[in-house]
Amino acid sequence: MKRRSFLMAAAGVTAGAWWLRPEDRGRGGHDGYFTKLAEVLGREGLARPTMLVDLDRLDANIDATRRAIEPRAFRVVAKSLPAAGLLDYVMARGETSRLMVFHQPFLNAVAAAHPKTDLLLGKPMPAAAANRFFEQLEPGAFDASRQIQWLIDSPERLRQYSGLADARQLPLTVSVEIDVGLRRGGMAEPADLAQMLAAIEAHPLLHFGGLMGYDAHAALPETLNMRGREFERVEARYRGFLEVWRSYSGGRGEEALVLNAAGSPTYRMWDGIDGLANELAVGSGLVKPLNFDIDTLADHVPALFVATPVLKVKQGLEIPALDIGPLHQLWDPNRARTFFVYGGYWKAEPVSPPGLATHPVYGRSTNQEMLNGSEQVELAVDDTVFFRPTQSEFVMLQFGPIAAVRDGRIVDFWEPLPQGA
């Protein structure tokens, strides 16, 4: 009886474990949207890893952003859309000339390609990088003394820029980075701002441009009103710094200040907040990579994809030096087929056809990434796999010209911004 009970229990455990097997995630081939994109690439003959931007979807995201931001100004985050042609497109559709820039080579490229833009640094640059910008600045219509606001986060950084202004005998506009709760630097205490303002005012070549407070951390879960409580603290911190400036200046000239806030995860949270930020920054949300699948961007649609050809197709799963492939395949139906694609190991996840995944033991490859799928995944050699980048800013720099797609055809190619001279 004991033996029979043991066998029944063992059978129950085995059946239970089998019941816990991963479900088959394969759903056939591409849906209509990705089928159309694959046809576009086939007609163009782009048999290599390619970054695609869907202009129709981009338009929808830009329009949604503008509606939510108005009447505030819209500042486009250049690092998240790092191609001169793409920035031109977004600024034209968004009816803005304001860019936020984070990288010295980008700064030079933007100044040359967009000489009428208003530029705000998104992080405090070493003064040596700012000096290099001036060394490489091409003569033209761009006026760096009026069109760039350098970001200052500490008295030491201000001293560096004071020295740069003196050395070059150039007027510089400086804005102050304030910590509104992200805890990534910037001025932490409003009381310290008065000393900073006095030092800027005392220097004949420096001009105070405004404040920049980045608040992405406030996009917390709605649970227990965590988001609402933290955003109230963000608002209070920002207001504290602005009140210091108002007290110091008597409020004169506030309409000329740049009071920058937000980012893609939080820009909608500023709706209804008056008397503080007069411009909001948005970048990644305009193309919505995978990490931006968040509720505050629910009405934005993915507009950015990586497409790459399938090089090899194998039945089953084989792991070099380890005979675990058949066992893994038996346990997980999503390991029934193996596909090697052109390139890989990007900050991106396969999204079409559904059901593809990398293998945790086989490893990753920038040359020929291995993906597995079930028998239901419809892919053959030379077919296309589509990935969604998890972010835009670095991934968009990895593929050469970016293909701009509209209504079933490629209408332009945009060169990424240079990462160095």
SETIKOL-628891 format. One record per residue (C-alpha): residue number from 1; x, z, y; residue in three letters. Coordinates in nm, 4 decimals. Layout:
residues N
- pos u w v code
- NUM X Z Y Ala
...
***
This chain:
residues 421
- pos u w v code
- 1 0.0000 0.0000 0.0000 Met
- 2 0.2841 0.0886 0.2337 Lys
- 3 0.4566 -0.2414 0.1548 Arg
- 4 0.1349 -0.4332 0.2191 Arg
- 5 0.0836 -0.2546 0.5511 Ser
- 6 0.4407 -0.3299 0.6507 Phe
- 7 0.4023 -0.6997 0.5710 Leu
- 8 0.0740 -0.7193 0.7612 Met
- 9 0.2307 -0.5453 1.0601 Ala
- 10 0.5322 -0.7781 1.0483 Ala
- 11 0.3034 -1.0786 1.0314 Ala
- 12 0.1102 -0.9441 1.3285 Gly
- 13 0.4271 -0.8979 1.5323 Val
- 14 0.5440 -1.2482 1.4420 Thr
- 15 0.2104 -1.3996 1.5357 Ala
- 16 0.2118 -1.2029 1.8608 Gly
- 17 0.5598 -1.3192 1.9449 Ala
- 18 0.4638 -1.6789 1.8669 Trp
- 19 0.1645 -1.6374 2.0955 Trp
- 20 0.4080 -1.5500 2.3764 Leu
- 21 0.5873 -1.8842 2.3484 Arg
- 22 0.6109 -2.0724 2.6805 Pro
- 23 0.3233 -2.3114 2.7350 Glu
- 24 0.3830 -2.6850 2.7461 Asp
- 25 0.4287 -2.7674 3.1155 Arg
- 26 0.4461 -3.1433 3.0695 Gly
- 27 0.1650 -3.3385 3.2342 Arg
- 28 0.2637 -3.6975 3.1681 Gly
- 29 0.4271 -3.9068 3.4381 Gly
- 30 0.4167 -3.9145 3.8156 His
- 31 0.0881 -3.8762 3.9991 Asp
- 32 -0.0226 -4.1466 4.2418 Gly
- 33 0.1822 -4.0124 4.5315 Tyr
- 34 0.5147 -4.0033 4.3473 Phe
- 35 0.4421 -4.3287 4.1654 Thr
- 36 0.4149 -4.4961 4.5046 Lys
- 37 0.7416 -4.3385 4.6213 Leu
- 38 0.9164 -4.4553 4.3032 Ala
- 39 0.7903 -4.8087 4.3661 Glu
- 40 0.9290 -4.7952 4.7206 Val
- 41 1.2733 -4.7024 4.5890 Leu
- 42 1.2559 -4.9715 4.3227 Gly
- 43 1.1805 -5.2431 4.5769 Arg
- 44 1.4674 -5.1239 4.7954 Glu
- 45 1.7087 -5.1116 4.4989 Gly
- 46 1.8246 -4.7582 4.5843 Leu
- 47 1.9506 -4.6664 4.2398 Ala
- 48 2.1298 -4.3512 4.3594 Arg
- 49 2.0373 -4.0005 4.4772 Pro
- 50 1.8390 -4.0471 4.7988 Thr
- 51 1.6866 -3.8102 5.0513 Met
- 52 1.3382 -3.9152 5.1594 Leu
- 53 1.1284 -3.8066 5.4573 Val
- 54 0.7582 -3.8932 5.4438 Asp
- 55 0.6710 -3.9833 5.8040 Leu
- 56 0.2956 -3.9563 5.7578 Asp
- 57 0.3338 -3.5997 5.6319 Arg
- 58 0.5921 -3.5236 5.8995 Leu
- 59 0.3451 -3.6422 6.1650 Asp
- 60 0.0801 -3.4058 6.0299 Ala
- 61 0.3218 -3.1115 6.0405 Asn
- 62 0.4402 -3.1899 6.3940 Ile
- 63 0.0823 -3.2203 6.5163 Asp
- 64 -0.0178 -2.8910 6.3523 Ala
- 65 0.2824 -2.7207 6.5103 Thr
- 66 0.2071 -2.8506 6.8584 Arg
- 67 -0.1546 -2.7406 6.8395 Arg
- 68 -0.0530 -2.3901 6.7356 Ala
- 69 0.2288 -2.3516 6.9915 Ile
- 70 0.0562 -2.4796 7.3051 Glu
- 71 0.0643 -2.3844 7.5879 Pro
- 72 0.4138 -2.2593 7.5067 Arg
- 73 0.7063 -2.5009 7.4923 Ala
- 74 0.8220 -2.6359 7.1563 Phe
- 75 1.1923 -2.6111 7.0716 Arg
- 76 1.3057 -2.8118 6.7675 Val
- 77 1.5689 -2.6527 6.5423 Val
- 78 1.8333 -2.9219 6.4937 Ala
- 79 2.0119 -2.7638 6.1953 Lys
- 80 1.6937 -2.7971 5.9905 Ser
- 81 1.6505 -3.1672 6.0755 Leu
- 82 2.0161 -3.2758 6.0907 Pro
- 83 1.9980 -3.6465 6.1739 Ala
- 84 1.9968 -3.8001 6.5210 Ala
- 85 1.7208 -4.0467 6.4311 Gly
- 86 1.5060 -3.7733 6.2805 Leu
- 87 1.5503 -3.5552 6.5894 Leu
- 88 1.4576 -3.8500 6.8111 Asp
- 89 1.1446 -3.9018 6.6046 Tyr
- 90 1.0380 -3.5358 6.6088 Val
- 91 1.1036 -3.4930 6.9814 Met
- 92 0.9044 -3.8067 7.0626 Ala
- 93 0.6082 -3.7089 6.8438 Arg
- 94 0.6301 -3.3469 6.9590 Gly
- 95 0.6684 -3.4446 7.3258 Glu
- 96 0.9626 -3.2121 7.3787 Thr
- 97 1.3247 -3.2453 7.4863 Ser
- 98 1.4261 -2.8947 7.3751 Arg
- 99 1.6631 -2.8486 7.0818 Leu
- 100 1.8237 -2.5433 6.9240 Met
- 101 2.1750 -2.6160 6.7898 Val
- 102 2.3955 -2.4041 6.5610 Phe
- 103 2.7134 -2.6037 6.4956 His
- 104 2.9793 -2.7338 6.7369 Gln
- 105 3.0090 -3.0853 6.5851 Pro
- 106 2.6285 -3.1111 6.5963 Phe
- 107 2.6393 -3.0030 6.9597 Leu
- 108 2.8725 -3.2867 7.0516 Asn
- 109 2.6742 -3.5385 6.8498 Ala
- 110 2.3454 -3.4295 7.0057 Val
- 111 2.4878 -3.4358 7.3582 Ala
- 112 2.6056 -3.7930 7.3001 Ala
- 113 2.2916 -3.9195 7.1235 Ala
- 114 2.0339 -3.7271 7.3271 His
- 115 2.1737 -3.6983 7.6820 Pro
- 116 1.8417 -3.5791 7.8290 Lys
- 117 1.7928 -3.2809 7.5986 Thr
- 118 1.7781 -2.9133 7.6872 Asp
- 119 2.0012 -2.7287 7.4387 Leu
- 120 1.9943 -2.3632 7.3371 Leu
- 121 2.2548 -2.2261 7.0976 Leu
- 122 2.0934 -2.0601 6.7991 Gly
- 123 2.3866 -1.8307 6.7268 Lys
- 124 2.6811 -1.6983 6.9296 Pro
- 125 2.9664 -1.9488 6.8977 Met
- 126 3.3309 -1.8438 6.9167 Pro
- 127 3.4566 -1.9308 7.2629 Ala
- 128 3.7184 -2.1495 7.0923 Ala
- 129 3.4359 -2.3597 6.9454 Ala
- 130 3.2756 -2.3908 7.2886 Ala
- 131 3.6118 -2.4973 7.4306 Asn
- 132 3.6414 -2.7597 7.1571 Arg
- 133 3.2969 -2.8884 7.2538 Phe
- 134 3.4218 -2.9533 7.6074 Phe
- 135 3.7396 -3.1166 7.4759 Glu
- 136 3.5321 -3.3585 7.2676 Gln
- 137 3.2472 -3.4100 7.5147 Leu
- 138 3.2138 -3.7785 7.5938 Glu
- 139 3.1640 -3.8759 7.9579 Pro
- 140 2.8045 -3.9683 8.0276 Gly
- 141 2.4681 -3.8529 8.1488 Ala
- 142 2.4763 -3.5149 7.9712 Phe
- 143 2.5445 -3.2285 8.2131 Asp
- 144 2.6725 -2.9337 8.0118 Ala
- 145 2.6527 -2.6925 8.3052 Ser
- 146 2.2735 -2.7435 8.3259 Arg
- 147 2.1676 -2.8548 7.9804 Gln
- 148 2.3287 -2.5977 7.7494 Ile
- 149 2.2555 -2.2279 7.7189 Gln
- 150 2.5382 -2.0537 7.5322 Trp
- 151 2.4322 -1.7483 7.3330 Leu
- 152 2.5880 -1.4076 7.4056 Ile
- 153 2.5415 -1.1131 7.1706 Asp
- 154 2.7875 -0.8514 7.2971 Ser
- 155 3.0041 -0.7531 7.5963 Pro
- 156 3.3086 -0.8883 7.4124 Glu
- 157 3.1453 -1.2282 7.3621 Arg
- 158 3.0536 -1.2303 7.7313 Leu
- 159 3.4161 -1.1622 7.8245 Arg
- 160 3.5227 -1.4574 7.6107 Gln
- 161 3.2826 -1.6910 7.7876 Tyr
- 162 3.3811 -1.5519 8.1268 Ser
- 163 3.7382 -1.6445 8.0384 Gly
- 164 3.6301 -1.9914 7.9258 Leu
- 165 3.4456 -2.0507 8.2524 Ala
- 166 3.7489 -1.9360 8.4502 Asp
- 167 3.9913 -2.1461 8.2467 Ala
- 168 3.7860 -2.4618 8.2818 Arg
- 169 3.6401 -2.3803 8.6228 Gln
- 170 3.3028 -2.4811 8.4875 Leu
- 171 2.9620 -2.3205 8.5459 Pro
- 172 2.8107 -2.1885 8.2232 Leu
- 173 2.4544 -2.0805 8.1514 Thr
- 174 2.4346 -1.7927 7.9040 Val
- 175 2.1361 -1.6450 7.7233 Ser
- 176 2.1346 -1.3121 7.5420 Val
- 177 2.0556 -1.2758 7.1737 Glu
- 178 1.8355 -0.9715 7.1207 Ile
- 179 1.7669 -0.7908 6.7937 Asp
- 180 1.3903 -0.7695 6.7502 Val
- 181 1.4209 -0.6267 6.3996 Gly
- 182 1.6076 -0.8820 6.1879 Leu
- 183 1.9207 -0.6630 6.1968 Arg
- 184 2.1560 -0.9594 6.2049 Arg
- 185 2.3303 -0.8773 6.5276 Gly
- 186 2.2382 -0.9365 6.8863 Gly
- 187 2.1824 -0.6675 7.1440 Met
- 188 2.0146 -0.3743 6.9736 Ala
- 189 1.9178 -0.1567 7.2706 Glu
- 190 1.7252 -0.2761 7.5763 Pro
- 191 1.9093 -0.0243 7.7940 Ala
- 192 2.2362 -0.2115 7.7318 Asp
- 193 2.0942 -0.5324 7.8767 Leu
- 194 2.1228 -0.4094 8.2362 Ala
- 195 2.5027 -0.3870 8.2073 Gln
- 196 2.5118 -0.7358 8.0582 Met
- 197 2.2997 -0.8723 8.3423 Leu
- 198 2.5225 -0.7071 8.6021 Ala
- 199 2.8362 -0.8598 8.4442 Ala
- 200 2.6769 -1.2072 8.4403 Ile
- 201 2.5610 -1.1760 8.8001 Glu
- 202 2.9062 -1.0602 8.9119 Ala
- 203 3.0761 -1.3721 8.7757 His
- 204 3.0604 -1.6696 9.0132 Pro
- 205 3.0509 -1.9283 8.7310 Leu
- 206 2.7974 -1.7627 8.4988 Leu
- 207 2.4198 -1.7934 8.5169 His
- 208 2.1651 -1.5947 8.3136 Phe
- 209 1.9374 -1.8319 8.1218 Gly
- 210 1.7090 -1.6023 7.9225 Gly
- 211 1.6560 -1.4253 7.5890 Leu
- 212 1.6473 -1.5351 7.2264 Met
- 213 1.4923 -1.3131 6.9594 Gly
- 214 1.4617 -1.4444 6.6025 Tyr
- 215 1.1945 -1.2691 6.3973 Asp
- 216 1.1756 -1.4399 6.0571 Ala
- 217 1.1799 -1.1005 5.8849 His
- 218 0.8289 -1.0330 6.0186 Ala
- 219 0.6713 -1.2793 5.7707 Ala
- 220 0.6105 -0.9896 5.5334 Leu
- 221 0.3255 -0.9672 5.2807 Pro
- 222 -0.0147 -0.8814 5.4221 Glu
- 223 -0.0286 -0.5868 5.1798 Thr
- 224 -0.1047 -0.2580 5.3577 Leu
- 225 -0.0788 -0.4465 5.6882 Asn
- 226 0.3022 -0.4568 5.6544 Met
- 227 0.3155 -0.7856 5.8450 Arg
- 228 0.0949 -0.6700 6.1278 Gly
- 229 0.2829 -0.3439 6.1774 Arg
- 230 0.6233 -0.5121 6.1802 Glu
- 231 0.5113 -0.7824 6.4206 Phe
- 232 0.3847 -0.5130 6.6564 Glu
- 233 0.7376 -0.3698 6.6484 Arg
- 234 0.8845 -0.7167 6.7140 Val
- 235 0.6572 -0.7557 7.0147 Glu
- 236 0.7476 -0.4093 7.1454 Ala
- 237 1.1213 -0.4713 7.1073 Arg
- 238 1.1020 -0.8065 7.2834 Tyr
- 239 0.8909 -0.6555 7.5614 Arg
- 240 1.1429 -0.3745 7.6043 Gly
- 241 1.4257 -0.6202 7.6755 Phe
- 242 1.2136 -0.8295 7.9088 Leu
- 243 1.1059 -0.5228 8.1043 Glu
- 244 1.4721 -0.4335 8.1583 Val
- 245 1.5301 -0.7788 8.3070 Trp
- 246 1.2180 -0.7494 8.5231 Arg
- 247 1.3301 -0.4115 8.6527 Ser
- 248 1.6809 -0.5399 8.7218 Tyr
- 249 1.5714 -0.8607 8.8959 Ser
- 250 1.2456 -0.7542 9.0473 Gly
- 251 1.0810 -1.0224 8.8339 Gly
- 252 1.2054 -1.3007 9.0588 Arg
- 253 1.2597 -1.6332 8.8829 Gly
- 254 1.0962 -1.5441 8.5514 Glu
- 255 0.9302 -1.8854 8.5345 Glu
- 256 1.2774 -2.0426 8.5086 Ala
- 257 1.3918 -1.8251 8.2152 Leu
- 258 1.3965 -1.9442 7.8562 Val
- 259 1.2290 -1.6699 7.6516 Leu
- 260 1.2723 -1.8001 7.2982 Asn
- 261 1.1187 -1.6513 6.9855 Ala
- 262 0.9917 -1.7218 6.6359 Ala
- 263 1.0936 -1.9707 6.3698 Gly
- 264 0.9024 -2.1673 6.1091 Ser
- 265 0.7812 -1.8620 5.9098 Pro
- 266 0.6486 -1.6739 6.2150 Thr
- 267 0.5613 -1.9142 6.4959 Tyr
- 268 0.1876 -1.8871 6.4270 Arg
- 269 0.2035 -1.5095 6.4585 Met
- 270 0.2682 -1.5464 6.8310 Trp
- 271 -0.0786 -1.6845 6.8923 Asp
- 272 -0.2539 -1.4578 7.1428 Gly
- 273 0.0621 -1.2755 7.2531 Ile
- 274 0.0801 -1.3210 7.6299 Asp
- 275 0.3476 -1.2437 7.8844 Gly
- 276 0.6443 -1.2613 7.6464 Leu
- 277 0.7959 -1.5669 7.4760 Ala
- 278 0.7411 -1.8904 7.6666 Asn
- 279 0.8817 -2.1140 7.3918 Glu
- 280 0.8837 -2.1059 7.0120 Leu
- 281 1.1386 -2.2602 6.7755 Ala
- 282 1.0368 -2.4527 6.4623 Val
- 283 1.2493 -2.6652 6.2299 Gly
- 284 1.2188 -2.6374 5.8524 Ser
- 285 0.8414 -2.6033 5.8645 Gly
- 286 0.8196 -2.9613 5.9906 Leu
- 287 0.9425 -3.0923 5.6535 Val
- 288 0.8434 -2.7841 5.4492 Lys
- 289 1.1080 -2.7399 5.1778 Pro
- 290 1.0234 -2.5268 4.8759 Leu
- 291 1.1274 -2.1897 5.0213 Asn
- 292 0.8699 -2.2432 5.2964 Phe
- 293 0.5720 -2.2440 5.0617 Asp
- 294 0.4368 -1.9380 5.2419 Ile
- 295 0.0938 -1.8492 5.3694 Asp
- 296 0.1906 -1.8753 5.7371 Thr
- 297 0.2632 -2.2449 5.6753 Leu
- 298 -0.0403 -2.3100 5.4555 Ala
- 299 -0.1540 -2.6067 5.6637 Asp
- 300 0.1897 -2.7744 5.6516 His
- 301 0.2610 -3.0243 5.3737 Val
- 302 0.5889 -3.1035 5.1929 Pro
- 303 0.7521 -3.4042 5.3593 Ala
- 304 1.1046 -3.3906 5.2147 Leu
- 305 1.2156 -3.5031 4.8684 Phe
- 306 1.5267 -3.5986 4.6733 Val
- 307 1.4847 -3.8961 4.4416 Ala
- 308 1.7368 -3.9830 4.1707 Thr
- 309 1.7468 -4.2145 3.8651 Pro
- 310 1.7439 -4.1045 3.5027 Val
- 311 2.0698 -4.2135 3.3375 Leu
- 312 2.0158 -4.0997 2.9778 Lys
- 313 1.7279 -3.9837 2.7588 Val
- 314 1.7736 -3.7951 2.4294 Lys
- 315 1.5279 -3.6582 2.1825 Gln
- 316 1.5720 -3.2877 2.1181 Gly
- 317 1.8187 -3.0408 2.2693 Leu
- 318 2.1867 -3.0034 2.1854 Glu
- 319 2.4139 -2.7367 2.3332 Ile
- 320 2.7912 -2.7993 2.2994 Pro
- 321 2.9693 -2.5560 2.0627 Ala
- 322 2.6485 -2.3569 2.0083 Leu
- 323 2.3911 -2.4450 1.7457 Asp
- 324 2.1033 -2.2892 1.9394 Ile
- 325 1.9417 -2.6088 2.0612 Gly
- 326 1.6986 -2.6516 1.7693 Pro
- 327 1.5966 -2.2850 1.7877 Leu
- 328 1.5375 -2.3036 2.1612 His
- 329 1.3435 -2.6255 2.1128 Gln
- 330 1.1326 -2.4646 1.8401 Leu
- 331 1.0527 -2.1658 2.0624 Trp
- 332 0.9984 -2.3568 2.3860 Asp
- 333 0.8114 -2.6897 2.3714 Pro
- 334 0.9569 -2.7735 2.7149 Asn
- 335 1.2989 -2.8271 2.5522 Arg
- 336 1.1826 -3.1108 2.3245 Ala
- 337 1.3484 -3.3875 2.5300 Arg
- 338 1.6681 -3.4084 2.7311 Thr
- 339 1.7265 -3.6138 3.0461 Phe
- 340 2.0496 -3.6634 3.2379 Phe
- 341 2.0039 -3.7683 3.5991 Val
- 342 2.2332 -3.9229 3.8590 Tyr
- 343 2.3874 -3.6297 4.0492 Gly
- 344 2.2425 -3.2824 4.0666 Gly
- 345 2.3083 -2.9131 4.1309 Tyr
- 346 2.1443 -2.9406 4.4713 Trp
- 347 1.9503 -2.6629 4.6392 Lys
- 348 1.6403 -2.8281 4.4983 Ala
- 349 1.3948 -2.8021 4.2092 Glu
- 350 1.2447 -3.0903 4.0053 Pro
- 351 0.8778 -3.1439 4.0896 Val
- 352 0.7839 -3.4804 3.9396 Ser
- 353 0.7166 -3.5611 3.6660 Pro
- 354 0.5841 -3.2072 3.6092 Pro
- 355 0.7468 -2.9837 3.3509 Gly
- 356 1.1180 -3.0516 3.4027 Leu
- 357 1.3724 -2.7691 3.4175 Ala
- 358 1.7463 -2.7065 3.3967 Thr
- 359 1.8877 -2.5139 3.1001 His
- 360 2.0310 -2.1634 3.1541 Pro
- 361 2.2995 -2.2013 2.8857 Val
- 362 2.4029 -2.5645 2.9217 Tyr
- 363 2.4790 -2.5147 3.2903 Gly
- 364 2.4587 -2.7228 3.6044 Arg
- 365 2.6353 -3.0425 3.7076 Ser
- 366 2.6818 -3.2237 4.0383 Thr
- 367 2.7627 -3.5383 3.8426 Asn
- 368 2.4977 -3.5609 3.5664 Gln
- 369 2.2447 -3.2804 3.5777 Glu
- 370 2.0712 -3.2056 3.2486 Met
- 371 1.6968 -3.1515 3.2588 Leu
- 372 1.4629 -3.0716 2.9716 Asn
- 373 1.0959 -3.1450 2.9240 Gly
- 374 0.8288 -3.1512 2.6578 Ser
- 375 0.7055 -3.4483 2.4586 Glu
- 376 0.4386 -3.4865 2.7259 Gln
- 377 0.6895 -3.5754 2.9998 Val
- 378 0.6848 -3.9507 3.0537 Glu
- 379 1.0350 -4.0573 3.1591 Leu
- 380 1.2594 -4.3398 3.0483 Ala
- 381 1.6077 -4.4540 3.1440 Val
- 382 1.6186 -4.5776 3.5062 Asp
- 383 1.2926 -4.4021 3.5957 Asp
- 384 1.2988 -4.1703 3.8977 Thr
- 385 1.2913 -3.7912 3.9103 Val
- 386 1.1815 -3.6229 4.2337 Phe
- 387 1.3085 -3.2878 4.3558 Phe
- 388 1.1943 -3.0665 4.6409 Arg
- 389 1.4826 -2.9087 4.8338 Pro
- 390 1.4591 -2.5319 4.8659 Thr
- 391 1.5942 -2.5679 5.2210 Gln
- 392 1.6512 -2.8603 5.4534 Ser
- 393 1.9504 -2.7780 5.6700 Glu
- 394 2.2386 -2.8200 5.4238 Phe
- 395 2.0708 -3.0352 5.1592 Val
- 396 1.9909 -3.3136 5.4064 Met
- 397 2.3626 -3.3585 5.4757 Leu
- 398 2.4530 -3.4444 5.1155 Gln
- 399 2.3079 -3.7905 5.0546 Phe
- 400 2.4263 -4.0227 5.3254 Gly
- 401 2.1541 -4.2140 5.5128 Pro
- 402 1.8125 -4.0469 5.4949 Ile
- 403 1.5277 -4.2837 5.4086 Ala
- 404 1.2241 -4.2634 5.6369 Ala
- 405 0.9164 -4.3696 5.4394 Val
- 406 0.5749 -4.4684 5.5701 Arg
- 407 0.2781 -4.6168 5.3891 Asp
- 408 0.4644 -4.7500 5.0910 Gly
- 409 0.7818 -4.8786 5.2519 Arg
- 410 1.1111 -4.7591 5.3955 Ile
- 411 1.0982 -4.8141 5.7713 Val
- 412 1.4340 -4.6691 5.8738 Asp
- 413 1.7551 -4.5028 5.7591 Phe
- 414 1.8941 -4.2085 5.9567 Trp
- 415 2.2577 -4.1039 5.9411 Glu
- 416 2.3084 -3.7271 5.9059 Pro
- 417 2.4802 -3.5438 6.1895 Leu
- 418 2.8594 -3.5099 6.1474 Pro
- 419 2.9878 -3.1813 6.0081 Gln
- 420 3.3278 -3.2196 6.1726 Gly
- 421 3.5282 -3.4540 6.3902 Ala
***
